[in-house]
């Protein structure tokens, strides 16, 4: 029995106006995250699923990200099983930062000190 490959996208290819779901823990988020991303830690996805679906417009693809791509791959699988158009961001926030994509710090303010934890 084979499984379909998990859809993935490079961090540099995520559209600037794309819907980004960050599933890292609170301390990782506070250190640095993509501006406009929705933050729901992986362990809270099931309980807060309604929050995600309320934030989505019909037909919008969810780009799921964590630190390196492992947790986000699991969440992506879950979301696909729920009928959500989801794709894993390959390499996670480390790849995001390496691609020169912008980061903001804890309260959402741009900061040169924002980093991926």
LUMTORLUM-552498 format. One line per field, with one value per residue: residue number from 1; residue in one letter; z negated, y negated, x negated of N, C-alpha, C, O, CB in turn. Coordinates in nm, 3 decimals, decimal comma. Glycine has a CB too. Layout:
N
resi = [NUM_...]
resn = [A_...]
n_z = [Z_...]
n_y = [Y_...]
n_x = [X_...]
ca_z = [Z_...]
ca_y = [Y_...]
ca_x = [X_...]
c_z = [Z_...]
c_y = [Y_...]
c_x = [X_...]
o_z = [Z_...]
o_y = [Y_...]
o_x = [X_...]
cb_z = [Z_...]
cb_y = [Y_...]
cb_x = [X_...]
***
This chain:
117
resi = [1_2_3_4_5_6_7_8_9_10_11_12_13_14_15_16_17_18_19_20_21_22_23_24_25_26_27_28_29_30_31_32_33_34_35_36_37_38_39_40_41_42_43_44_45_46_47_48_49_50_51_52_53_54_55_56_57_58_59_60_61_62_63_64_65_66_67_68_69_70_71_72_73_74_75_76_77_78_79_80_81_82_83_84_85_86_87_88_89_90_91_92_93_94_95_96_97_98_99_100_101_102_103_104_105_106_107_108_109_110_111_112_113_114_115_116_117]
resn = [X_X_X_X_X_X_X_X_X_X_X_X_X_X_X_X_X_X_X_X_X_X_X_X_X_X_X_X_X_X_X_X_X_X_X_X_X_X_X_X_X_X_X_X_X_X_X_X_X_X_X_X_X_X_X_X_X_X_X_X_X_X_X_X_X_X_X_X_X_X_X_X_X_X_X_X_X_X_X_X_X_X_X_X_X_X_X_X_X_X_X_X_X_X_X_X_X_X_X_X_X_X_X_X_X_X_X_X_X_X_X_X_X_X_X_X_X]
n_z = [0,000_0,097_0,017_0,085_0,181_-0,052_-0,013_0,053_0,024_0,111_-0,116_-0,005_0,199_0,098_0,129_0,086_-0,016_-0,112_-0,316_-0,625_-0,860_-1,168_-1,362_-1,580_-1,920_-2,192_-2,286_-2,070_-1,873_-1,987_-1,967_-1,697_-1,404_-1,104_-0,977_-1,014_-1,023_-1,141_-1,466_-1,604_-1,825_-1,763_-1,938_-2,000_-1,779_-1,712_-1,910_-1,856_-1,598_-1,482_-1,504_-1,311_-1,074_-1,072_-1,016_-0,758_-0,414_-0,165_0,043_-0,004_-0,032_-0,290_-0,426_-0,607_-0,880_-1,081_-1,291_-1,148_-0,975_-1,047_-1,251_-1,125_-0,897_-1,001_-1,093_-0,852_-0,723_-0,889_-0,847_-0,572_-0,579_-0,698_-0,499_-0,427_-0,216_-0,228_-0,267_-0,331_-0,455_-0,336_-0,516_-0,707_-0,944_-0,965_-0,702_-0,598_-0,717_-0,615_-0,346_-0,342_-0,406_-0,566_-0,924_-1,234_-1,576_-1,904_-1,971_-1,724_-1,604_-1,362_-1,380_-1,409_-1,573_-1,567_-1,546_-1,452_-1,672]
n_y = [0,118_-0,212_-0,551_-0,882_-1,133_-1,384_-1,711_-1,970_-2,285_-2,514_-2,747_-2,995_-3,007_-3,049_-3,243_-3,600_-3,699_-3,473_-3,230_-3,156_-2,912_-2,875_-2,631_-2,609_-2,612_-2,841_-2,985_-2,963_-3,097_-3,356_-3,432_-3,479_-3,521_-3,483_-3,772_-3,826_-3,560_-3,285_-3,164_-2,856_-2,625_-2,293_-2,092_-2,193_-2,199_-2,029_-2,097_-2,367_-2,384_-2,499_-2,771_-2,800_-2,731_-2,936_-3,153_-3,114_-3,181_-3,053_-2,811_-2,887_-2,816_-2,658_-2,721_-2,540_-2,566_-2,491_-2,461_-2,309_-2,147_-1,897_-1,877_-2,037_-1,887_-1,672_-1,809_-1,911_-1,672_-1,599_-1,820_-1,794_-1,553_-1,646_-1,782_-2,024_-2,243_-2,206_-2,260_-2,163_-2,361_-2,323_-2,260_-2,444_-2,720_-2,771_-2,745_-2,948_-3,178_-3,154_-3,196_-3,461_-3,567_-3,788_-3,844_-3,891_-4,002_-3,885_-4,053_-4,114_-4,322_-4,455_-4,361_-4,380_-4,199_-3,968_-3,617_-3,268_-3,023]
n_x = [-0,084_-0,069_-0,152_-0,047_-0,279_-0,384_-0,270_-0,497_-0,668_-0,924_-1,073_-1,134_-0,954_-0,702_-0,417_-0,418_-0,181_-0,072_0,107_-0,013_-0,076_-0,208_-0,345_-0,508_-0,641_-0,558_-0,790_-0,963_-0,820_-0,813_-1,081_-1,123_-0,931_-0,731_-0,582_-0,235_-0,168_0,034_0,038_0,043_-0,043_-0,170_-0,068_0,179_0,339_0,563_0,753_0,783_0,870_1,098_1,042_0,847_0,990_1,179_1,021_0,950_1,011_1,234_1,085_0,823_0,482_0,299_-0,011_-0,224_-0,441_-0,730_-1,014_-1,216_-1,073_-0,963_-0,754_-0,566_-0,516_-0,370_-0,142_-0,051_0,025_0,240_0,415_0,471_0,609_0,836_0,954_0,843_0,664_0,343_-0,009_-0,343_-0,610_-0,914_-1,205_-1,141_-1,135_-1,404_-1,493_-1,337_-1,449_-1,711_-1,658_-1,626_-1,382_-1,151_-1,151_-0,980_-0,981_-0,871_-0,626_-0,539_-0,672_-0,894_-1,230_-1,580_-1,692_-1,540_-1,516_-1,549_-1,458]
ca_z = [0,000_0,106_-0,029_0,169_0,120_-0,123_0,065_-0,010_0,099_0,057_-0,189_0,086_0,295_0,031_0,173_-0,017_-0,076_-0,144_-0,452_-0,692_-0,992_-1,242_-1,465_-1,681_-2,058_-2,224_-2,295_-1,934_-1,809_-2,043_-1,921_-1,562_-1,319_-0,985_-1,004_-0,962_-1,039_-1,249_-1,555_-1,683_-1,849_-1,714_-2,038_-2,015_-1,649_-1,714_-1,995_-1,801_-1,455_-1,443_-1,489_-1,179_-0,965_-1,072_-0,959_-0,617_-0,310_-0,081_0,147_-0,041_-0,070_-0,417_-0,427_-0,746_-0,909_-1,218_-1,289_-1,037_-0,884_-1,097_-1,312_-1,025_-0,808_-1,069_-1,093_-0,714_-0,700_-0,961_-0,780_-0,446_-0,615_-0,734_-0,379_-0,410_-0,117_-0,309_-0,213_-0,428_-0,414_-0,346_-0,587_-0,816_-0,966_-0,937_-0,559_-0,580_-0,752_-0,519_-0,219_-0,357_-0,426_-0,686_-1,055_-1,337_-1,709_-1,987_-1,963_-1,585_-1,553_-1,291_-1,467_-1,360_-1,667_-1,553_-1,499_-1,464_-1,788]
ca_y = [0,000_-0,332_-0,677_-0,996_-1,217_-1,503_-1,832_-2,060_-2,403_-2,579_-2,869_-3,110_-3,004_-3,083_-3,378_-3,705_-3,713_-3,338_-3,202_-3,080_-2,858_-2,843_-2,533_-2,600_-2,645_-2,984_-3,046_-2,970_-3,204_-3,484_-3,466_-3,532_-3,454_-3,557_-3,867_-3,787_-3,416_-3,241_-3,077_-2,754_-2,517_-2,161_-2,021_-2,256_-2,204_-1,964_-2,176_-2,501_-2,368_-2,597_-2,900_-2,797_-2,735_-3,069_-3,248_-3,081_-3,205_-2,935_-2,790_-2,936_-2,714_-2,681_-2,686_-2,502_-2,578_-2,476_-2,501_-2,245_-2,079_-1,771_-1,897_-2,091_-1,776_-1,599_-1,893_-1,915_-1,546_-1,610_-1,916_-1,734_-1,453_-1,721_-1,848_-2,156_-2,251_-2,239_-2,224_-2,178_-2,446_-2,240_-2,324_-2,524_-2,859_-2,785_-2,772_-3,080_-3,276_-3,140_-3,251_-3,606_-3,610_-3,874_-3,795_-3,989_-3,945_-3,850_-4,128_-4,142_-4,440_-4,422_-4,380_-4,317_-4,093_-3,851_-3,501_-3,141_-2,946]
ca_x = [0,000_-0,150_-0,094_-0,078_-0,383_-0,337_-0,300_-0,594_-0,708_-1,044_-1,040_-1,144_-0,842_-0,575_-0,377_-0,425_-0,049_-0,023_0,152_-0,118_-0,042_-0,330_-0,307_-0,614_-0,605_-0,552_-0,923_-1,017_-0,743_-0,854_-1,216_-1,113_-0,832_-0,690_-0,474_-0,105_-0,143_0,121_-0,039_0,112_-0,139_-0,129_0,011_0,310_0,405_0,695_0,843_0,802_0,895_1,199_0,975_0,782_1,088_1,241_0,926_0,930_1,111_1,250_0,987_0,690_0,384_0,229_-0,153_-0,249_-0,584_-0,783_-1,155_-1,288_-0,982_-0,909_-0,623_-0,474_-0,477_-0,263_-0,023_-0,006_0,098_0,367_0,501_0,516_0,710_0,957_1,003_0,781_0,555_0,226_-0,140_-0,451_-0,721_-1,034_-1,315_-1,086_-1,175_-1,547_-1,501_-1,276_-1,550_-1,821_-1,613_-1,617_-1,244_-1,148_-1,109_-0,948_-0,999_-0,757_-0,502_-0,507_-0,741_-1,017_-1,346_-1,702_-1,727_-1,455_-1,591_-1,480_-1,501]
c_z = [0,000_0,056_0,067_0,102_0,056_-0,039_-0,013_0,083_0,031_-0,012_-0,097_0,181_0,230_0,074_0,056_-0,088_-0,111_-0,289_-0,517_-0,831_-1,058_-1,360_-1,571_-1,819_-2,081_-2,227_-2,158_-1,858_-1,855_-1,992_-1,781_-1,479_-1,198_-1,021_-0,938_-0,976_-1,153_-1,334_-1,633_-1,703_-1,810_-1,812_-2,059_-1,886_-1,653_-1,793_-1,934_-1,650_-1,404_-1,423_-1,352_-1,068_-0,958_-1,005_-0,808_-0,529_-0,228_0,026_0,116_-0,084_-0,200_-0,403_-0,572_-0,771_-1,056_-1,210_-1,169_-0,943_-0,933_-1,157_-1,210_-0,925_-0,870_-1,068_-0,951_-0,681_-0,766_-0,887_-0,648_-0,473_-0,653_-0,615_-0,353_-0,304_-0,191_-0,243_-0,320_-0,372_-0,443_-0,413_-0,696_-0,823_-0,949_-0,790_-0,527_-0,604_-0,652_-0,383_-0,224_-0,372_-0,558_-0,811_-1,142_-1,471_-1,780_-1,967_-1,821_-1,529_-1,479_-1,380_-1,407_-1,449_-1,657_-1,494_-1,516_-1,578_-1,762]
c_y = [-0,124_-0,454_-0,787_-1,079_-1,342_-1,626_-1,925_-2,177_-2,461_-2,709_-2,991_-3,118_-3,033_-3,225_-3,478_-3,722_-3,577_-3,324_-3,110_-3,041_-2,812_-2,754_-2,514_-2,638_-2,796_-3,051_-3,059_-3,085_-3,341_-3,528_-3,526_-3,452_-3,542_-3,649_-3,819_-3,640_-3,392_-3,143_-2,985_-2,641_-2,380_-2,088_-2,077_-2,257_-2,146_-2,051_-2,312_-2,499_-2,472_-2,736_-2,910_-2,810_-2,869_-3,172_-3,229_-3,126_-3,076_-2,930_-2,838_-2,819_-2,754_-2,632_-2,663_-2,500_-2,551_-2,517_-2,443_-2,166_-1,950_-1,784_-1,947_-1,984_-1,697_-1,678_-1,902_-1,789_-1,551_-1,703_-1,862_-1,633_-1,520_-1,797_-1,987_-2,145_-2,299_-2,188_-2,253_-2,270_-2,369_-2,318_-2,419_-2,667_-2,878_-2,814_-2,909_-3,189_-3,273_-3,198_-3,403_-3,658_-3,688_-3,803_-3,914_-3,920_-3,930_-3,922_-4,169_-4,265_-4,396_-4,453_-4,310_-4,201_-3,971_-3,737_-3,377_-3,063_-2,800]
c_x = [-0,088_-0,074_-0,134_-0,187_-0,321_-0,369_-0,392_-0,624_-0,833_-1,002_-1,041_-1,025_-0,707_-0,537_-0,380_-0,291_0,012_0,018_0,050_-0,071_-0,171_-0,292_-0,415_-0,560_-0,617_-0,690_-0,988_-0,951_-0,793_-0,992_-1,213_-1,016_-0,801_-0,574_-0,345_-0,073_-0,044_0,041_0,054_0,011_-0,083_-0,037_0,150_0,392_0,546_0,794_0,876_0,830_0,996_1,141_0,906_0,885_1,161_1,151_0,907_1,045_1,120_1,142_0,846_0,602_0,315_0,086_-0,190_-0,400_-0,613_-0,930_-1,228_-1,199_-0,921_-0,770_-0,522_-0,431_-0,363_-0,133_0,034_0,074_0,235_0,464_0,555_0,625_0,843_1,015_0,948_0,671_0,431_0,099_-0,245_-0,559_-0,849_-1,148_-1,272_-1,139_-1,326_-1,568_-1,443_-1,380_-1,666_-1,786_-1,599_-1,475_-1,237_-1,096_-1,072_-0,964_-0,866_-0,627_-0,467_-0,576_-0,868_-1,136_-1,466_-1,741_-1,640_-1,537_-1,506_-1,542_-1,476]
o_z = [-0,088_0,054_0,124_-0,020_0,102_0,002_-0,130_0,205_-0,091_0,030_-0,111_0,236_0,301_0,058_-0,058_-0,206_-0,136_-0,376_-0,470_-0,911_-1,010_-1,448_-1,644_-1,832_-2,002_-2,177_-2,132_-1,788_-1,774_-1,977_-1,750_-1,482_-1,192_-1,086_-0,822_-0,944_-1,249_-1,280_-1,717_-1,609_-1,822_-1,770_-2,127_-1,884_-1,603_-1,747_-1,957_-1,583_-1,295_-1,335_-1,288_-0,978_-0,850_-0,944_-0,740_-0,565_-0,222_0,090_0,203_-0,162_-0,218_-0,372_-0,652_-0,694_-1,144_-1,128_-1,096_-0,838_-0,865_-1,119_-1,209_-0,874_-0,801_-1,046_-0,933_-0,620_-0,706_-0,868_-0,615_-0,399_-0,642_-0,629_-0,268_-0,304_-0,215_-0,173_-0,391_-0,255_-0,558_-0,370_-0,771_-0,724_-0,922_-0,755_-0,439_-0,523_-0,610_-0,311_-0,125_-0,355_-0,651_-0,804_-1,127_-1,481_-1,723_-1,949_-1,799_-1,418_-1,527_-1,445_-1,361_-1,407_-1,732_-1,404_-1,585_-1,580_-1,848]
o_y = [-0,139_-0,458_-0,785_-1,094_-1,396_-1,645_-1,954_-2,168_-2,456_-2,774_-3,080_-3,225_-3,040_-3,317_-3,443_-3,755_-3,567_-3,397_-2,998_-3,126_-2,720_-2,795_-2,415_-2,690_-2,868_-3,162_-3,156_-3,161_-3,431_-3,647_-3,615_-3,329_-3,658_-3,607_-3,777_-3,598_-3,469_-3,049_-3,030_-2,568_-2,356_-2,029_-2,015_-2,309_-2,208_-2,075_-2,366_-2,601_-2,525_-2,810_-3,015_-2,892_-2,912_-3,267_-3,316_-3,111_-2,999_-3,030_-2,832_-2,734_-2,871_-2,515_-2,756_-2,442_-2,582_-2,601_-2,516_-2,122_-1,896_-1,710_-1,904_-1,990_-1,659_-1,622_-1,899_-1,797_-1,510_-1,669_-1,882_-1,626_-1,458_-1,868_-2,060_-2,049_-2,419_-2,087_-2,353_-2,258_-2,352_-2,428_-2,470_-2,725_-2,989_-2,899_-2,979_-3,280_-3,379_-3,246_-3,467_-3,777_-3,656_-3,715_-4,023_-3,797_-3,958_-3,857_-4,249_-4,308_-4,310_-4,557_-4,197_-4,113_-3,876_-3,758_-3,379_-3,039_-2,716]
o_x = [-0,174_0,049_-0,243_-0,187_-0,221_-0,484_-0,368_-0,608_-0,846_-0,906_-0,957_-0,997_-0,606_-0,617_-0,349_-0,286_0,132_-0,031_0,029_-0,031_-0,236_-0,216_-0,414_-0,450_-0,677_-0,705_-1,059_-1,018_-0,815_-1,016_-1,293_-1,018_-0,839_-0,479_-0,344_0,039_-0,038_-0,018_0,132_-0,019_0,037_0,062_0,232_0,504_0,640_0,906_0,984_0,814_0,980_1,185_0,908_0,868_1,200_1,199_0,853_1,162_1,024_1,111_0,759_0,644_0,278_0,063_-0,188_-0,476_-0,532_-0,966_-1,296_-1,246_-0,833_-0,678_-0,406_-0,319_-0,269_-0,026_0,156_0,180_0,334_0,581_0,672_0,724_0,949_1,114_0,999_0,594_0,415_0,100_-0,238_-0,596_-0,889_-1,182_-1,355_-1,181_-1,371_-1,651_-1,493_-1,396_-1,713_-1,874_-1,564_-1,450_-1,311_-1,010_-1,126_-0,962_-0,760_-0,524_-0,376_-0,545_-0,941_-1,142_-1,457_-1,816_-1,662_-1,618_-1,404_-1,662_-1,505]
cb_z = [-0,122_0,249_-0,174_0,197_0,226_-0,264_0,103_-0,046_0,105_0,170_-0,304_0,166_0,362_-0,126_0,235_0,044_0,019_-0,111_-0,454_-0,700_-0,982_-1,292_-1,399_-1,643_-2,158_-2,356_-2,388_-1,860_-1,840_-2,194_-1,922_-1,495_-1,399_-0,870_-0,952_-0,821_-1,066_-1,195_-1,651_-1,611_-1,996_-1,686_-2,167_-2,064_-1,545_-1,776_-2,132_-1,829_-1,425_-1,547_-1,603_-1,162_-0,983_-1,215_-1,029_-0,601_-0,220_-0,016_0,269_-0,154_0,043_-0,536_-0,360_-0,779_-0,871_-1,274_-1,418_-1,092_-0,761_-1,199_-1,430_-0,950_-0,780_-1,214_-1,147_-0,617_-0,754_-1,105_-0,756_-0,372_-0,732_-0,848_-0,385_-0,545_0,004_-0,450_-0,081_-0,464_-0,489_-0,206_-0,491_-0,944_-1,105_-0,978_-0,480_-0,676_-0,894_-0,504_-0,178_-0,240_-0,428_-0,659_-1,122_-1,319_-1,792_-2,119_-2,050_-1,571_-1,667_-1,157_-1,609_-1,352_-1,804_-1,464_-1,575_-1,332_-1,916]
cb_y = [0,000_-0,354_-0,710_-1,083_-1,259_-1,513_-1,905_-1,985_-2,510_-2,607_-2,890_-3,102_-2,869_-3,072_-3,375_-3,838_-3,788_-3,235_-3,138_-3,162_-2,740_-2,973_-2,400_-2,689_-2,568_-3,004_-2,964_-2,836_-3,190_-3,476_-3,341_-3,536_-3,424_-3,461_-4,008_-3,825_-3,340_-3,176_-3,161_-2,702_-2,516_-2,076_-2,023_-2,398_-2,129_-1,822_-2,196_-2,587_-2,226_-2,603_-2,921_-2,668_-2,622_-3,113_-3,237_-2,933_-3,330_-2,933_-2,855_-3,043_-2,692_-2,609_-2,799_-2,363_-2,718_-2,326_-2,456_-2,155_-2,053_-1,714_-1,995_-2,208_-1,683_-1,567_-2,035_-1,928_-1,426_-1,660_-2,046_-1,666_-1,366_-1,819_-1,856_-2,208_-2,347_-2,181_-2,302_-2,040_-2,586_-2,191_-2,397_-2,456_-2,903_-2,656_-2,662_-3,098_-3,251_-2,993_-3,188_-3,671_-3,486_-3,996_-3,711_-4,047_-4,033_-3,866_-4,251_-4,159_-4,537_-4,499_-4,329_-4,419_-4,146_-3,883_-3,486_-3,061_-2,991]
cb_x = [0,096_-0,195_-0,141_0,048_-0,487_-0,402_-0,171_-0,724_-0,592_-1,148_-1,139_-1,273_-0,837_-0,587_-0,236_-0,469_0,044_-0,130_0,296_-0,249_0,061_-0,403_-0,276_-0,732_-0,694_-0,484_-1,014_-0,994_-0,592_-0,856_-1,304_-1,248_-0,702_-0,652_-0,512_-0,096_-0,275_0,254_-0,124_0,244_-0,182_-0,251_-0,061_0,292_0,323_0,685_0,782_0,680_0,945_1,308_0,872_0,703_1,190_1,272_0,792_0,910_1,074_1,389_1,032_0,700_0,279_0,302_-0,242_-0,185_-0,634_-0,765_-1,224_-1,392_-1,051_-1,001_-0,633_-0,540_-0,598_-0,305_-0,056_-0,126_0,017_0,344_0,426_0,398_0,660_0,926_1,148_0,724_0,592_0,240_-0,170_-0,511_-0,720_-1,077_-1,400_-1,113_-1,133_-1,624_-1,427_-1,154_-1,602_-1,859_-1,481_-1,681_-1,146_-1,063_-1,222_-0,803_-1,093_-0,794_-0,511_-0,363_-0,776_-1,027_-1,317_-1,815_-1,721_-1,331_-1,725_-1,487_-1,428]
***
